[in-house]
């Protein structure tokens, strides 16, 4: 049985149409051949050719993670009793209340 290595060119240079197997090769090509500025994600350092792609990345990768952490935190907090809050405040501040 013969094995075939099938390569998919998923990354295409907008400027010249050259195809690449991965984003890193495309970024290197654009930087070195076209001298195009590259934008980086401030959170993880991932590089992008276009600002719109960086913004999409931030929304999809970083803001969703923040939202999910906030959402989980909200559900882990206990519902408080208003009287318990007053009692806790009194224990903490005593006569200064």
N, C-alpha and C positions, 0 to 999 in steps of 0.2 A: 504494500500500500504506500502510495506516495503522499507526502505531506506538502501542502501548499501554504505559503505565507501570503495572506491577502492584506494589502495595505489600503486603508481608507484615508483619503486626504480630506480631513474635516476642517482644516483651517486654510483660508484663502486670503491672500493679500489684497486688500481693497484697492491698492495703488497700482499693482501690475498684474494681478491675477495668478501669481505663483502659488502653488499648493504645498501645504506642509502637513505632517502627521501629528504635530502637537503644537500647543500654544507657545511654548518656549521657543521653538524654532521660528515661528512666525514673528514673535516679538524681536528676536535677534535679527532677523531679516529686515524688518521695518526700520529698526534702529540703525543698522549698519549700511544698508543699501540706499534707503530713502532719506536717512537722517531725520526721521520723524520723531518728535518728542514722545516719550512714553510717560503715561500717568500711572502712579502707584497707589494702591489701597493704603490708607493711613493705619488701618488696623492690622493687616497681615502681610503687607508688602507685595502682594500679587500685582503683576504689571498688566497694563492694558494699552491698546493703541488709541482708543477713543474714550473720552470722558464719560460718554453715555454708557459705555460698557462697565466702567468703574462704578458709576452710580447704581446701575442695575445689580452689580455684584454686592455692593454695600447693603442695598435693600434686601436682597435675597439671603445673603450669608450672615451679616452682622446684625441688622436690625431685627430680623426674625429671632435670632438667639436672645437678644435683649428682651424682646416681647415675651418670649417663652419663659425666661427667667422671672420676669416681673409677674407674669400670669401665675406661675407656680408659687411665687412668694405670697401673692394675694390669697391663694387657697390654703396655704399652710398657716396663715395667721388665724388665731382663735377669735371667734366672735366674743366681744367683751360685754360685760354687764356694766351699765353706767354707775351703779353703786359701787361695784368693785373698783372702777377707775377712781372714784372719789376716795375710797378707803386706801387705795395704793398711794394716791397723792398725799393723803394725810400722814401715812406712815413715812413717806419720804420727806415731807416738809413740816410736819407737826404743827406747831402754833404759828408758823409763818404763813399759813393759808389765808 
